[in-house]
Amino acid sequence: MSFKDSKVAIIGAGNVGSTTAYSIINQGLCEEVVLIDVNKDKAFAEALDMAHSVYFMNRNIKVHAGDYRDCTDADIVIITASAPMPKNSTSRLEMLAPSMKIMKSIVNSIMDSGFNGILLVISNPVDIMTYYAWKISGLPARQVIGSGTNLDSARLCCELAKLYDLDAKSVSAFVCGEHGDSEFVVWNSATIGGKKIDDVMQDNAPRTGSATKQSLLKMTAQSGWEIFSRKGNTCYGIAASATSIVKSILFNENQIYPVSVNVDGVYGLQGVFLSVPTIIDKTGAKEIVEIKLQPDEEEALQKSAAVLKSFYKELEM
């Protein structure tokens, strides 16, 4: 893989898949982007629309619709396709049964092409689907990554930045565990401009107002539903999150993101996919960063792991 000839295939040309493709193209991250969808007309139309936009971009990128044969030489395959969210649902885990069938078909088709790159899973419930994709694919664990709580962490940073009228990139805070109800914030390592969050909140009481750690976590966990319930999908945030991961892989950036990876032997966990800070490079999940957790954070991580592992027995391999 090199910057010159890199290729990304995206499975699913819906809102998330198409927005992710456009985000990657807009940043000029690779030489070729392929959209693959069961609805071939939709994939063709989205790809053609984006191909026209390349005229105004900084890099000439080949954009086209394709099929699973295009995964053969792809550096990264992004899986965005999943079952629709059940009506009135507030839990991503309710998507497990229908999404499982879709994921099995997709991953088998990808692997039948001879693919040996990095799988990036966005499909919900993302932690379980990432574990499932890893098991089906037979790829080394480091080559299978879920988007996890990368977006949740960004949402938290945005909320904290809003409180103190700052650029969100001045905030460093990780949401970890399940991308869902059992996620938690590693407050012990969270900082704003290098200053501990506890000190910032205390020293700036008028601006902190009624905000608490609990309310900030609740707001972070619910923000996706706030968007989904009003417009029927979330696409821009997750597309940008996926693009950041793609960029760290293709450019070998060694960025640290809280993504869903195989946690096996660190944090006292064995064989579970959930989000922890991870160094991402050209090989995929290069290394997990083990942060010192407070007792309540350790308990929350173990709870998240237990919730996710309880569903593994339901997966059809």
C-alpha positions as CSV (number, residue, x, y, z in Angstrom):
1,M,0.0,0.0,0.0
2,S,1.1,3.5,-0.8
3,F,-0.5,6.9,-0.9
4,K,-0.2,6.7,-4.7
5,D,-2.2,3.6,-5.4
6,S,-4.4,3.1,-2.3
7,K,-7.9,1.9,-2.7
8,V,-11.0,1.9,-0.4
9,A,-14.1,-0.2,-1.0
10,I,-17.3,0.7,0.8
11,I,-20.1,-1.8,1.3
12,G,-23.4,0.0,1.4
13,A,-24.4,3.1,-0.6
14,G,-26.9,4.4,1.9
15,N,-26.6,7.6,3.9
16,V,-23.6,6.4,5.9
17,G,-21.8,4.7,3.1
18,S,-22.2,7.5,0.6
19,T,-21.3,10.2,3.1
20,T,-18.2,8.3,4.2
21,A,-17.2,7.9,0.5
22,Y,-17.7,11.6,-0.1
23,S,-15.7,12.5,3.1
24,I,-12.8,10.3,2.0
25,I,-12.9,11.9,-1.5
26,N,-13.1,15.4,-0.2
27,Q,-10.0,14.9,1.8
28,G,-8.2,13.2,-1.1
29,L,-7.1,10.2,1.0
30,C,-6.7,7.6,-1.7
31,E,-6.5,7.0,-5.4
32,E,-9.7,4.9,-5.8
33,V,-13.0,4.6,-4.0
34,V,-15.5,1.8,-4.9
35,L,-19.2,1.7,-3.8
36,I,-20.8,-1.7,-3.5
37,D,-24.5,-2.2,-2.8
38,V,-27.2,-4.7,-3.5
39,N,-29.0,-1.8,-5.1
40,K,-26.7,-1.4,-8.0
41,D,-28.5,1.6,-9.4
42,K,-28.1,3.5,-6.1
43,A,-24.4,2.7,-6.0
44,F,-24.0,3.7,-9.6
45,A,-25.8,7.0,-9.1
46,E,-24.0,7.9,-5.9
47,A,-20.6,7.1,-7.4
48,L,-21.3,9.1,-10.6
49,D,-22.5,12.1,-8.6
50,M,-19.3,12.0,-6.5
51,A,-17.1,11.4,-9.6
52,H,-18.4,14.7,-11.0
53,S,-17.5,16.5,-7.7
54,V,-13.8,15.4,-8.1
55,Y,-13.4,18.2,-10.7
56,F,-13.5,20.6,-7.7
57,M,-11.3,18.6,-5.4
58,N,-7.6,18.8,-4.7
59,R,-6.8,15.3,-6.1
60,N,-8.0,13.3,-9.0
61,I,-9.7,10.2,-7.5
62,K,-11.3,7.4,-9.4
63,V,-14.8,6.9,-8.0
64,H,-17.1,4.1,-9.3
65,A,-19.6,1.5,-8.4
66,G,-18.4,-2.1,-8.4
67,D,-18.9,-5.5,-6.9
68,Y,-17.1,-7.8,-4.4
69,R,-14.4,-8.5,-6.9
70,D,-13.2,-5.0,-6.3
71,C,-12.3,-5.9,-2.8
72,T,-9.4,-8.2,-4.0
73,D,-6.8,-5.4,-4.0
74,A,-8.5,-3.0,-1.6
75,D,-6.4,-1.7,1.2
76,I,-9.5,-1.0,3.4
77,V,-13.0,-2.3,3.1
78,I,-15.6,-0.3,5.1
79,I,-18.8,-2.2,6.0
80,T,-21.7,0.2,6.5
81,A,-24.6,-2.0,5.5
82,S,-26.9,-3.2,8.3
83,A,-30.5,-4.0,9.1
84,P,-32.9,-1.0,9.7
85,M,-33.3,0.1,13.2
86,P,-36.6,-1.4,14.6
87,K,-39.3,1.2,15.0
88,N,-39.4,2.9,18.4
89,S,-36.2,1.1,19.4
90,T,-33.7,2.8,21.6
91,S,-31.1,0.0,21.7
92,R,-28.6,-0.9,18.9
93,L,-28.5,-4.5,20.3
94,E,-32.0,-5.1,18.9
95,M,-30.5,-5.0,15.5
96,L,-28.4,-8.1,16.2
97,A,-30.4,-10.9,14.6
98,P,-31.2,-9.3,11.3
99,S,-27.8,-7.6,11.0
100,M,-26.0,-11.0,11.7
101,K,-27.4,-12.5,8.5
102,I,-26.4,-9.4,6.4
103,M,-22.9,-9.3,8.0
104,K,-22.2,-13.0,7.3
105,S,-23.1,-12.7,3.7
106,I,-21.0,-9.5,3.2
107,V,-17.9,-10.8,5.0
108,N,-18.0,-14.1,3.1
109,S,-18.3,-12.3,-0.2
110,I,-15.4,-10.0,0.7
111,M,-13.1,-12.9,1.7
112,D,-14.1,-14.9,-1.3
113,S,-12.5,-12.1,-3.4
114,G,-9.1,-12.8,-1.8
115,F,-9.1,-9.7,0.3
116,N,-6.3,-9.4,2.9
117,G,-6.5,-5.7,3.9
118,I,-8.1,-4.0,6.8
119,L,-11.8,-4.3,7.6
120,L,-13.5,-1.3,9.2
121,V,-16.9,-2.1,10.5
122,I,-19.5,0.7,11.1
123,S,-22.6,-1.5,11.1
124,N,-24.6,-1.6,14.3
125,P,-24.4,-3.1,16.9
126,V,-20.9,-2.3,16.0
127,D,-18.9,-4.0,18.7
128,I,-20.7,-7.4,18.2
129,M,-20.6,-7.0,14.4
130,T,-16.9,-6.3,14.5
131,Y,-16.3,-9.4,16.6
132,Y,-18.5,-11.4,14.2
133,A,-16.7,-10.1,11.1
134,W,-13.4,-11.1,12.7
135,K,-14.5,-14.6,13.4
136,I,-16.0,-15.1,10.0
137,S,-13.2,-13.5,8.0
138,G,-10.3,-15.4,9.6
139,L,-8.2,-12.2,9.4
140,P,-5.7,-11.4,12.1
141,A,-7.4,-9.4,14.9
142,R,-5.4,-6.3,14.2
143,Q,-6.9,-6.1,10.7
144,V,-10.5,-5.9,11.9
145,I,-11.5,-2.6,13.5
146,G,-14.9,-1.2,14.6
147,S,-15.7,2.5,14.6
148,G,-16.7,1.9,18.3
149,T,-16.9,5.0,20.5
150,N,-14.7,7.2,18.3
151,L,-17.7,9.4,17.5
152,D,-19.0,9.2,21.1
153,S,-15.7,10.6,22.2
154,A,-15.9,13.5,19.7
155,R,-19.5,14.3,20.8
156,L,-18.3,14.5,24.5
157,C,-15.4,16.8,23.5
158,C,-17.8,19.0,21.6
159,E,-20.1,19.3,24.6
160,L,-17.2,20.1,26.9
161,A,-15.9,22.7,24.4
162,K,-19.3,24.3,24.2
163,L,-19.4,24.8,27.9
164,Y,-16.1,26.7,27.9
165,D,-16.3,28.3,24.5
166,L,-13.3,26.4,23.1
167,D,-12.3,24.5,20.0
168,A,-13.3,20.9,20.6
169,K,-9.8,19.8,19.6
170,S,-8.5,21.4,22.8
171,V,-10.4,18.8,24.7
172,S,-9.0,15.3,25.2
173,A,-11.5,12.7,26.6
174,F,-12.2,9.1,25.8
175,V,-15.5,7.3,25.9
176,C,-14.8,3.6,26.2
177,G,-16.5,0.2,26.3
178,E,-19.6,-0.6,24.3
179,H,-20.9,1.8,21.7
180,G,-24.2,1.8,23.5
181,D,-25.9,1.9,26.9
182,S,-22.9,0.6,29.0
183,E,-20.3,3.0,27.6
184,F,-18.5,5.2,30.1
185,V,-16.0,8.1,30.2
186,V,-12.4,7.7,31.3
187,W,-12.6,10.9,33.4
188,N,-9.3,10.2,35.1
189,S,-7.4,10.9,31.9
190,A,-9.6,13.6,30.4
191,T,-8.1,17.1,30.1
192,I,-8.7,20.5,28.5
193,G,-5.5,22.2,27.5
194,G,-3.6,19.7,29.7
195,K,-5.7,20.6,32.7
196,K,-7.7,17.9,34.5
197,I,-11.4,18.0,33.7
198,D,-12.3,18.0,37.4
199,D,-10.1,21.1,37.9
200,V,-11.6,22.8,34.9
201,M,-15.2,22.2,36.0
202,Q,-14.4,23.4,39.5
203,D,-12.4,26.4,38.6
204,N,-14.9,27.6,36.1
205,A,-18.1,27.0,38.0
206,P,-20.1,29.8,36.4
207,R,-19.5,28.4,32.9
208,T,-19.9,24.8,34.1
209,G,-23.3,25.7,35.5
210,S,-25.5,22.6,36.2
211,A,-23.4,20.3,34.0
212,T,-22.0,17.2,35.8
213,K,-20.1,14.2,34.6
214,Q,-23.2,12.2,34.8
215,S,-25.2,14.7,32.7
216,L,-22.4,15.0,30.1
217,L,-22.2,11.2,29.7
218,K,-26.0,11.0,29.4
219,M,-25.9,13.7,26.7
220,T,-23.1,11.9,24.9
221,A,-24.9,8.6,24.9
222,Q,-28.2,10.1,23.8
223,S,-27.0,12.5,21.1
224,G,-27.1,9.9,18.4
225,W,-30.8,9.2,19.2
226,E,-31.5,12.9,19.3
227,I,-30.3,13.1,15.6
228,F,-31.8,9.7,14.6
229,S,-35.3,10.5,16.0
230,R,-35.5,13.8,14.1
231,K,-34.1,12.9,10.7
232,G,-34.1,9.1,10.5
233,N,-30.3,8.6,10.4
234,T,-26.9,9.9,11.5
235,C,-24.3,10.2,8.8
236,Y,-22.0,13.2,8.9
237,G,-20.4,12.4,12.3
238,I,-19.9,8.7,11.7
239,A,-18.6,9.4,8.2
240,A,-16.0,11.8,9.6
241,S,-15.1,9.4,12.3
242,A,-14.6,6.6,9.8
243,T,-12.6,8.9,7.6
244,S,-10.2,9.8,10.5
245,I,-9.5,6.1,11.0
246,V,-9.0,5.5,7.3
247,K,-6.6,8.4,7.2
248,S,-4.5,7.1,10.1
249,I,-4.3,3.7,8.3
250,L,-3.5,5.0,4.8
251,F,-1.1,7.7,6.0
252,N,0.4,5.5,8.7
253,E,-0.2,8.3,11.2
254,N,-0.2,6.3,14.4
255,Q,-3.1,8.3,15.7
256,I,-4.8,7.1,19.0
257,Y,-8.5,6.6,18.7
258,P,-11.0,4.8,21.0
259,V,-12.1,2.1,18.5
260,S,-13.5,-1.4,18.9
261,V,-10.7,-3.9,18.8
262,N,-9.9,-7.3,20.1
263,V,-9.0,-6.7,23.8
264,D,-7.2,-9.8,24.9
265,G,-4.8,-9.7,27.8
266,V,-5.0,-6.0,28.8
267,Y,-7.4,-4.2,31.1
268,G,-8.0,-7.7,32.7
269,L,-10.1,-8.7,29.7
270,Q,-10.0,-11.7,27.4
271,G,-11.3,-12.1,23.9
272,V,-13.8,-9.3,23.6
273,F,-14.2,-6.5,21.1
274,L,-15.0,-3.1,22.6
275,S,-13.6,0.4,22.5
276,V,-10.3,1.3,24.2
277,P,-7.7,3.9,23.1
278,T,-5.7,2.2,20.2
279,I,-2.8,3.2,18.0
280,I,-3.9,3.0,14.4
281,D,-1.3,2.6,11.6
282,K,-0.9,1.0,8.2
283,T,-1.2,-2.5,9.8
284,G,-4.5,-1.7,11.5
285,A,-4.8,-1.8,15.3
286,K,-1.2,-1.6,16.1
287,E,-1.3,-1.4,19.9
288,I,-3.8,-0.8,22.7
289,V,-3.0,2.0,25.0
290,E,-3.6,0.9,28.6
291,I,-4.7,3.9,30.6
292,K,-4.8,3.6,34.4
293,L,-8.5,3.4,35.3
294,Q,-10.1,4.4,38.6
295,P,-12.0,1.6,40.4
296,D,-15.4,2.7,39.1
297,E,-14.0,2.9,35.5
298,E,-12.6,-0.6,35.8
299,E,-16.0,-1.8,37.0
300,A,-17.7,0.0,34.1
301,L,-15.3,-1.6,31.6
302,Q,-15.9,-5.1,33.0
303,K,-19.7,-4.5,32.8
304,S,-19.4,-3.4,29.2
305,A,-17.4,-6.5,28.3
306,A,-19.9,-8.8,30.1
307,V,-22.8,-7.2,28.2
308,L,-21.1,-7.7,24.9
309,K,-19.9,-11.2,25.5
310,S,-23.3,-12.3,26.6
311,F,-24.4,-12.0,23.0
312,Y,-21.6,-14.0,21.5
313,K,-23.3,-17.3,22.0
314,E,-26.2,-16.1,19.7
315,L,-23.8,-15.6,16.8
316,E,-24.0,-18.1,13.9
317,M,-20.5,-18.8,12.7
